[in-house]
Amino acid sequence: MLSRVAENLYWMARYLERTEDMARLINATTLLLLDLPPGARFGWDILLQVAGVSELYREHYGPPEEARIMRFLIADERNPSAVLSCIHQARENSRTFRDVLPAEFWERINALFLFGRDHAGASAANRHDRYAFLNEVIARRHALVGLLVGSMSQDTAYQFIKLGRNMDRADMTTRIVDVTTAVILPQRDSLREAVGESLWLGVLRAMSAFEMYRRHVSVQVRGNQVVNFLLKNGKFPRTVKHCLGEMEVALALLPNSAGPMDMVRRARKRLDALRFDDLSPALLHEYLDQAQKDLGTIHHAIHREYFDHVAGGTGFYVEPRRNPRPEGQHVPTQFQQIF
């Protein structure tokens, strides 16, 4: 396989995962706001910080305000991390290697793009329509993944899709959890406890993790147990540990994977060593920031080995590339900042 095809597959998977995860992040915030009692406050600008697009937003919109932020994160294609932008870029990258994927994949991703283009702008205006639209985007993206899992040979091409999907999924899991550090809790102890339970329940539901949390951990929703589950549980597909394990499996089936594999194993060791007894916002943010840095290190290792022949990648490349990135492919702003 040519490195340009591998890179396209990797980023196509990242864009599709980013589409769903941005939708989940926004819905998590919506649920969070519905559950907050009087005395608790939330700053909308934290969504921009979590997505890594604060400066770009200020350039186009000025002060943070809910309606503007929602439009920017959902429908504004000047934002490369917006839901509609990610769908568009995934579609464009898919166009360049349609012969590698099942024929139905192009039809469905094109239908997703048309649905997003027709409904994203109007749906961003109010919370009810926004929630319904984003849930539909998530469902359609699930159909695309199911098509690949059920209809695509699990060869080298599939492993790069798997790498991209799990890289972005692990990153966004840490970001959704990090949203909780932006909530300003009320001072009364009784209210703080009630708000905390609602807060973590919203996070679990936004990630479709509530039932699995109850099955594997407890019927009681406690912050330290939720964080431990979402980061360190090896069985639930959206946890950071599970995603690292999936990346390790994919790399084991690719040539010249020693460098990236070592980075993945280091990240898993560091994750296993974390303890969540003290869940102060500052300490939790520090933990999550380190997890994101580890994911950035893994991405760099994958890029050096398989996509960047100038940096010394070996064996995998069949031809050099004149451009650093295939035509039509754009790395979102937050990837440029983090990676």
Helices and strands as residue ranges (DSSP letters): H 3-35, E 41-42, H 45-51, H 54-61, H 66-74, H 83-95, G 98-100, H 103-123, H 127-151, H 156-178, G 179-182, E 183-184, H 189-206, H 210-216, H 223-232, H 240-252, H 258-273, H 281-302, I 303-307, G 309-311, H 333-338
